[in-house]
Amino acid sequence: MTRVKQHRHDKFRLLDNCLEQPLYLKGKWNQWFPTDQPLYLELGCGKAELSVGLATLFPQRNFLAIDLKSDRLCRGADQAIAKGLSNIGFVRMDILDIAAYFEPQSIAGIWITFPDPYPRDRDEKKRLTQKTLLNLYFQLLQSDGDVRMKSDNDGLMAFTLAEAQQLNLSTDIYTPDLHNSAYLDEQNSLLTRFEQKFLKGNKNIHYLRLTHAGQL
Ligand SMILES: C[S@@+](CC[C@H](N)C(=O)[O-])C[C@H]1O[C@@H](n2cnc3c(N)ncnc32)[C@H](O)[C@@H]1O
C-alpha cells in the first residue's frame, strides 16, 4: 500500500461519517442519520462521486456509499465533509454480506456503478448482479424501490439482463448508450471516476433500471 493510501486507510477510522462493518446498525440506520428520511445505497462506490453528487442534489434523502476499500471511501468522505453534507455515510463492508446490515423493505433505491465484471466463470458468485444478490436486493427494497446500474462492460450487462429475466424482474429502462439516449437526466449524468475514464476512451455506457415485476 502506498503511503497516501495508508494515510487514507488510517483516516477512515477517525472520520465521523465513516463506518467500519457496522453490523450493529441493522434496523437502526434512521437513528444514525440526523434526519429520518428515505435511504439509498450505492454498491461498489469507489471514491463515491455519484453518492456525493446525489446527496447534494437530494437533501431529503439519506445515502450510504459502500465499498470494500477504505482509502477510496475516504476520498468521498472528505468531499462530503468539505460540502457540509450530513445525509451521507461511507461504509466499509462486503456487499456479499448485505443482508446482515439491512432489514427487508428498508431501502428506497440501490445504485450499482461500474461493478467489477469478474469475467471468469468460477468468479460468477462475486459479480454484484448475480441472481442470488439481485434477489436479495429486491427483498431489502421497498415495494416501489429500484436498482439502477451503469456499466461499460458488454458481457456483464448481458449477464445481468439474463439474471434479471430469470427472476422475472422488470427491465423497464435499458439503453446500451446512456450518453446518447433520452434517459440522460440530472441523476444519471453525475459521473463516477470509472465512467469519466471510459467516456474519455469513447466507450458506450450501459444504463439499466430494474423494478419489481408489475411495478410502474
Ligand atoms: C470498478 S470499481 C468502480 C468504482 C466506482 N463505482 C466507479 O464507477 O468509479 C468497483 C468497486 O467495487 C468494489 N467492490 C467489488 N466487490 C465488492 C464487494 N463484494 N463488496 C464491496 N465492494 C466491492 C471495489 O472495491 C471497487 O471499488
The ligand as a MOL file (V3000), in Angstrom:
LIG
                    3D

  0  0  0     0  0            999 V3000
M  V30 BEGIN CTAB
M  V30 COUNTS 27 29 0 0 0
M  V30 BEGIN ATOM
M  V30 1 C -14.5920 -0.9920 -10.9330 0
M  V30 2 S -14.6990 -0.2200 -9.3740 0 CHG=1
M  V30 3 C -15.9550 1.0290 -9.6580 0
M  V30 4 C -15.8850 2.1340 -8.6510 0
M  V30 5 C -16.9440 3.2540 -8.8150 0
M  V30 6 N -18.2850 2.7100 -8.7210 0
M  V30 7 C -16.7800 3.9830 -10.1320 0
M  V30 8 O -17.6390 3.8170 -11.0120 0
M  V30 9 O -15.8260 4.7620 -10.2540 0 CHG=-1
M  V30 10 C -15.6130 -1.4280 -8.4390 0
M  V30 11 C -15.6190 -1.1880 -6.9440 0
M  V30 12 O -16.4100 -2.2070 -6.3440 0
M  V30 13 C -15.8050 -2.5640 -5.1090 0
M  V30 14 N -16.2660 -3.9360 -4.7780 0
M  V30 15 C -16.1580 -5.0530 -5.5400 0
M  V30 16 N -16.7040 -6.1110 -4.9050 0
M  V30 17 C -17.1510 -5.6500 -3.6910 0
M  V30 18 C -17.7830 -6.2660 -2.5790 0
M  V30 19 N -18.0730 -7.5780 -2.5520 0
M  V30 20 N -18.1200 -5.5030 -1.5240 0
M  V30 21 C -17.8180 -4.1610 -1.5180 0
M  V30 22 N -17.2100 -3.5200 -2.5490 0
M  V30 23 C -16.8850 -4.2590 -3.6230 0
M  V30 24 C -14.3150 -2.4700 -5.3790 0
M  V30 25 O -13.5610 -2.3040 -4.1790 0
M  V30 26 C -14.2540 -1.2360 -6.2990 0
M  V30 27 O -14.0240 -0.0350 -5.5810 0
M  V30 END ATOM
M  V30 BEGIN BOND
M  V30 1 1 1 2
M  V30 2 1 2 3
M  V30 3 1 2 10
M  V30 4 1 3 4
M  V30 5 1 4 5
M  V30 6 1 5 6
M  V30 7 1 5 7
M  V30 8 2 7 8
M  V30 9 1 7 9
M  V30 10 1 10 11
M  V30 11 1 11 12
M  V30 12 1 11 26
M  V30 13 1 12 13
M  V30 14 1 13 14
M  V30 15 1 13 24
M  V30 16 1 14 15
M  V30 17 1 14 23
M  V30 18 2 15 16
M  V30 19 1 16 17
M  V30 20 1 17 18
M  V30 21 2 17 23
M  V30 22 1 18 19
M  V30 23 2 18 20
M  V30 24 1 20 21
M  V30 25 2 21 22
M  V30 26 1 22 23
M  V30 27 1 24 25
M  V30 28 1 24 26
M  V30 29 1 26 27
M  V30 END BOND
M  V30 END CTAB
M  END
